[in-house]
Amino acid sequence: MLDIAIAQLNVTVGDFDGNAAAIIDRMGRASEGGAQMVVFSELSLCAYYPGDLFEDAAFLYGLEQALDTVLQASKRWPALVTVLGTARRNHGPGKPLHNALLAIQDGRIVAEYYKQLLPTYGIFDEGRHFEPGPATACTLDVAGTRVGFMICEDGWNDSGRDYTVNPFEALHAARPDLIVSINASPSDIGKRALRHAVFGAACAHQNLPLLFVNQVGGQDQLVFDGASFAISPQQGLQFEAARFVEDFQLLRFGDGRFSRTDGQPFPVPDPAGIPAVEFARRQIVLGLRDYARRCGFKKVVVGCSGGIDSALTLALAVEALGADNVVGITMPSVFSSAGSVTDSVALCANLGIALYTHPIRDIVAQYEAGYAAAFDGKLQGLPLENLQARVRGTILMEYSNAFGALLLTTGNKSEISVGYCTLYGDTNGGLGLIGDLYKTEVFSLSRHLNDSAGRELIPVAVLDKPPSAELAPGQRDTDSLPPYPVLDEILKWHIEGARLPAAESGQALCFVDQLRETDDGRRLVTRILGLVARNEYKRRQAAPIIRVRSRAFGSGRQMPIAAHYPSGEQA
C-alpha cells in the first residue's frame, strides 16, 4: 500500500519564496497525515508559465535557490518523497532548459525526469525554452510501489496522432505499478471531459493506473481549474479533487486501485461536471481575482452603460472582489436614453456598489466646435460616434490613474470578432472579463446569475432591452450586424470549428451550411468573415481577456494583420 498526498496549489509565476513556502507547508501536512509521497503540479516551483523570464539570469538563480530551500526542508521528513516540477539547465546541445520533474527525499534528488513532448500549439510555446527529454522511462520505488513519472503533454499522445514518440510505451515496458503525471493543464469548456477521456483510454490501453495532479488559479489570460484526478484501468475515474480552489487530499493506492486512507472508496465523480454556464462564471471569477491580486490591484472600475455587457462585467467583478472594491461610472451623452442612466442606477443598487455620473455632453460639444474651427466641417457619423467612446475611455482611465483601480473592458467575443468596438475607447483597460463569451452567452450567464442569486442582480429591463451602443439617434446593434443568434453561430463555425464540443460544432456547421444554400446567406457569411479578418489590428491592441473557450483571442489565435484572406476580403 502507498499513501499519497496530492497538493493542488495556486502558485504564482516568479514568487519563489511564496511557492516554496506553500510546497514546504504541504510536505509537512503530508508527513503528518502518514503519506509516503506528496505530489505537486508541473513547474510548481516557478508556476506555469514564466515565458521569457526563463531567459533572465536572476529568475533562473531564484529558481535554483528555491529548489535548494525545498531540498533542505525535506530533511525534516526524511521518509517522505516529494514530487514537484521545475526547470533544469540543459548541459547538452539544444535549448537551454528542460521542463523537469524531480523526486526529492531527505535533502537529495532521488529521481529526475524531463518532459518529452513539448506543446507548441494554441496557447503553448514550450519549444521556445525547453529541450525535450530522452524517450526513456523514469521510475522510482516508493514504499514497495514502483512509480513511473510523466509531465502533462507526455500523456496526451497514446493514440500516436500528434507526435512520433509515445511516452506511455516506454513506461509500459518499465512495468510500473502506478503512473504519476504532474500537470499545468488550463481549463476551458469541455476540457475536463477531454482529460478524463484521453487519460482514461490511455490507462485502459496500457493497463496502468494513473494519478493526475494539476495546477489551479488564474495566470494572465489562462485559468487552471485544478480538478486533479485518479484513474484505474478497471474502475475508471475513482477520485477527483475540487475545481477552481486549492485542495489537499490523501489517497491510498494498492492492488491497482485508489481509495481513502481508511480503505473506503471516494465518492464517484459526476461525469457531467458543472454546466457550461456555471463553468464560465467560476472561470472568470477566479481569473479576475488572481489577475488583480497578482498585479497589485484591490479595486476595479467599469464604465456602466446600462447595457448587458457592462452589467455582467460588474456582477462578475462583485463576485470576485466584493462590492466595496467595484466602482461603476455612467457617462451619458446627448444620445443616451433615459434608461441607460436609470438602469445603471438600479443595477448598481442591486449589486451594492458605488456609481458615479460623469456626463460627456459638454466635452463632446467642445470637440465638435474645435473640429469645425480646425477643419471647416461638421463632426458627424462614425467619427462622432467613435469620439464619444474615446471620451468615455479617457474618463475611465482618468479614474483608474487617480484612484489605482483596474479598468475592466466590457466587450464580448461577438463584438470583438467583427470589430464592433472603438479602439482607444471602449477597448481601453487592463483586462476583459467577457471577451471569450459570445453575446448569446452573455445573456445566458446574466440570467444564470439572477437565478443563482434568487433575485434580480441584473435588472430585467437590462436583459430585455435591444442591444445598442447609443452613439447615434435610435441606434441598434442590428443596424450593423445580423441578430446575435445568427452572428454567433457563424463566428463559432469560423473561429473555433472542430475545437468546439461535438454537439456545438455540429450545430454551428449545420447552421452555416443552411445559410449558404441561399445567395443572401452566402453573402452574409462572406461579409462576417471579412469583418473578422479586417479587425485583427484592433484585437492585437486590445486588453488581455480571460480564456473560457479552447480558442480565445490572444496567444491562442495567431493571425496576421496584413493578409489576403480566403473570403476574398483584405485586412
CORDATA-V534225 format. One record per backbone hydrogen bond with DSSP energy under -0.5 kcal/mol. NH is the residue of the N-H (numbers start at 0). CO is the residue of the C=O. If there is no record, write none. Layout:
nh=NH co=CO
nh=NH co=CO
This chain:
nh=1 co=252
nh=3 co=1
nh=3 co=250
nh=4 co=36
nh=5 co=248
nh=6 co=38
nh=7 co=5
nh=7 co=246
nh=8 co=6
nh=10 co=8
nh=13 co=45
nh=14 co=11
nh=15 co=13
nh=18 co=14
nh=19 co=15
nh=20 co=16
nh=21 co=17
nh=22 co=18
nh=23 co=19
nh=24 co=20
nh=25 co=21
nh=26 co=22
nh=27 co=23
nh=28 co=24
nh=29 co=25
nh=30 co=26
nh=31 co=27
nh=32 co=28
nh=33 co=30
nh=34 co=29
nh=35 co=2
nh=36 co=2
nh=37 co=80
nh=38 co=4
nh=39 co=82
nh=41 co=182
nh=43 co=40
nh=44 co=84
nh=45 co=42
nh=46 co=42
nh=48 co=46
nh=52 co=49
nh=53 co=50
nh=54 co=51
nh=55 co=52
nh=56 co=54
nh=59 co=55
nh=60 co=56
nh=61 co=57
nh=62 co=58
nh=63 co=59
nh=64 co=60
nh=65 co=61
nh=66 co=62
nh=67 co=63
nh=68 co=64
nh=69 co=65
nh=70 co=66
nh=71 co=67
nh=72 co=68
nh=73 co=69
nh=74 co=71
nh=75 co=72
nh=76 co=73
nh=77 co=74
nh=79 co=76
nh=80 co=35
nh=81 co=79
nh=81 co=103
nh=82 co=37
nh=82 co=80
nh=83 co=81
nh=83 co=101
nh=84 co=40
nh=85 co=99
nh=87 co=97
nh=89 co=95
nh=90 co=88
nh=96 co=128
nh=97 co=87
nh=99 co=85
nh=99 co=97
nh=100 co=112
nh=101 co=83
nh=102 co=110
nh=103 co=81
nh=103 co=101
nh=104 co=107
nh=105 co=73
nh=107 co=104
nh=109 co=102
nh=109 co=107
nh=110 co=102
nh=112 co=100
nh=114 co=98
nh=117 co=115
nh=118 co=116
nh=123 co=120
nh=125 co=118
nh=127 co=124
nh=128 co=125
nh=129 co=125
nh=130 co=96
nh=132 co=114
nh=135 co=133
nh=139 co=146
nh=141 co=139
nh=141 co=144
nh=144 co=141
nh=146 co=139
nh=146 co=144
nh=147 co=177
nh=148 co=137
nh=149 co=179
nh=151 co=181
nh=153 co=150
nh=154 co=151
nh=155 co=152
nh=159 co=156
nh=168 co=165
nh=169 co=165
nh=170 co=166
nh=171 co=167
nh=172 co=168
nh=173 co=169
nh=174 co=170
nh=174 co=171
nh=175 co=170
nh=176 co=145
nh=177 co=145
nh=178 co=208
nh=179 co=147
nh=180 co=178
nh=180 co=210
nh=181 co=149
nh=181 co=179
nh=182 co=212
nh=185 co=183
nh=186 co=222
nh=188 co=547
nh=190 co=187
nh=193 co=189
nh=194 co=190
nh=195 co=191
nh=196 co=192
nh=197 co=193
nh=198 co=194
nh=199 co=195
nh=200 co=196
nh=201 co=197
nh=202 co=198
nh=203 co=199
nh=204 co=200
nh=205 co=201
nh=206 co=202
nh=207 co=202
nh=208 co=176
nh=209 co=230
nh=210 co=178
nh=211 co=228
nh=212 co=180
nh=212 co=210
nh=214 co=182
nh=215 co=8
nh=216 co=223
nh=218 co=221
nh=221 co=218
nh=223 co=216
nh=224 co=184
nh=224 co=222
nh=225 co=214
nh=226 co=224
nh=226 co=241
nh=228 co=211
nh=229 co=238
nh=230 co=209
nh=231 co=235
nh=235 co=231
nh=237 co=229
nh=238 co=229
nh=240 co=227
nh=243 co=224
nh=246 co=7
nh=248 co=5
nh=250 co=3
nh=251 co=258
nh=252 co=1
nh=253 co=256
nh=256 co=253
nh=258 co=251
nh=259 co=263
nh=262 co=259
nh=270 co=268
nh=272 co=269
nh=278 co=274
nh=279 co=275
nh=280 co=276
nh=281 co=277
nh=282 co=278
nh=283 co=279
nh=284 co=280
nh=285 co=281
nh=286 co=282
nh=287 co=283
nh=288 co=284
nh=289 co=285
nh=290 co=286
nh=291 co=287
nh=292 co=288
nh=293 co=289
nh=294 co=290
nh=295 co=291
nh=295 co=292
nh=296 co=291
nh=299 co=324
nh=300 co=405
nh=301 co=326
nh=303 co=301
nh=303 co=328
nh=304 co=302
nh=310 co=306
nh=311 co=307
nh=312 co=308
nh=313 co=309
nh=314 co=310
nh=315 co=311
nh=316 co=312
nh=317 co=313
nh=318 co=314
nh=319 co=315
nh=320 co=316
nh=321 co=317
nh=324 co=321
nh=325 co=322
nh=326 co=299
nh=327 co=353
nh=328 co=301
nh=329 co=355
nh=335 co=332
nh=339 co=336
nh=340 co=336
nh=340 co=337
nh=341 co=337
nh=342 co=338
nh=343 co=339
nh=344 co=340
nh=345 co=341
nh=346 co=342
nh=347 co=343
nh=348 co=344
nh=349 co=345
nh=350 co=346
nh=351 co=347
nh=352 co=347
nh=353 co=325
nh=355 co=327
nh=357 co=329
nh=359 co=331
nh=360 co=331
nh=363 co=359
nh=364 co=360
nh=365 co=361
nh=366 co=362
nh=367 co=363
nh=368 co=364
nh=369 co=365
nh=370 co=366
nh=371 co=367
nh=372 co=368
nh=373 co=369
nh=374 co=370
nh=375 co=371
nh=379 co=377
nh=382 co=379
nh=384 co=380
nh=385 co=381
nh=386 co=382
nh=387 co=383
nh=388 co=384
nh=389 co=385
nh=390 co=386
nh=391 co=387
nh=392 co=388
nh=393 co=389
nh=394 co=390
nh=395 co=391
nh=396 co=392
nh=397 co=393
nh=398 co=394
nh=399 co=395
nh=400 co=396
nh=401 co=397
nh=402 co=398
nh=403 co=399
nh=404 co=399
nh=405 co=298
nh=407 co=300
nh=407 co=405
nh=408 co=430
nh=409 co=425
nh=412 co=433
nh=412 co=436
nh=413 co=436
nh=415 co=411
nh=416 co=412
nh=417 co=413
nh=418 co=414
nh=418 co=415
nh=419 co=414
nh=420 co=418
nh=422 co=420
nh=424 co=421
nh=426 co=421
nh=427 co=424
nh=429 co=406
nh=430 co=406
nh=431 co=543
nh=432 co=408
nh=436 co=433
nh=440 co=437
nh=441 co=437
nh=442 co=438
nh=443 co=439
nh=444 co=440
nh=445 co=441
nh=446 co=442
nh=447 co=443
nh=448 co=444
nh=449 co=445
nh=450 co=446
nh=451 co=447
nh=452 co=448
nh=453 co=449
nh=454 co=449
nh=456 co=454
nh=458 co=456
nh=461 co=458
nh=462 co=458
nh=463 co=459
nh=464 co=460
nh=474 co=471
nh=476 co=466
nh=478 co=475
nh=479 co=476
nh=480 co=476
nh=485 co=482
nh=486 co=482
nh=487 co=483
nh=488 co=484
nh=489 co=485
nh=490 co=486
nh=491 co=487
nh=492 co=488
nh=493 co=489
nh=494 co=490
nh=495 co=490
nh=495 co=491
nh=496 co=491
nh=498 co=495
nh=499 co=496
nh=504 co=500
nh=505 co=501
nh=506 co=502
nh=507 co=503
nh=508 co=504
nh=509 co=505
nh=510 co=506
nh=511 co=507
nh=512 co=508
nh=513 co=509
nh=514 co=510
nh=515 co=511
nh=516 co=513
nh=517 co=514
nh=521 co=517
nh=522 co=518
nh=523 co=519
nh=524 co=520
nh=525 co=521
nh=526 co=522
nh=527 co=523
nh=528 co=524
nh=529 co=525
nh=530 co=526
nh=531 co=527
nh=532 co=528
nh=533 co=529
nh=534 co=530
nh=535 co=532
nh=537 co=534
nh=538 co=534
nh=539 co=535
nh=540 co=536
nh=540 co=537
nh=541 co=537
nh=541 co=538
nh=542 co=426
nh=545 co=431
nh=546 co=220
nh=553 co=556
nh=556 co=553
nh=558 co=556
nh=562 co=560
nh=564 co=562
nh=564 co=568
nh=567 co=564
nh=570 co=562
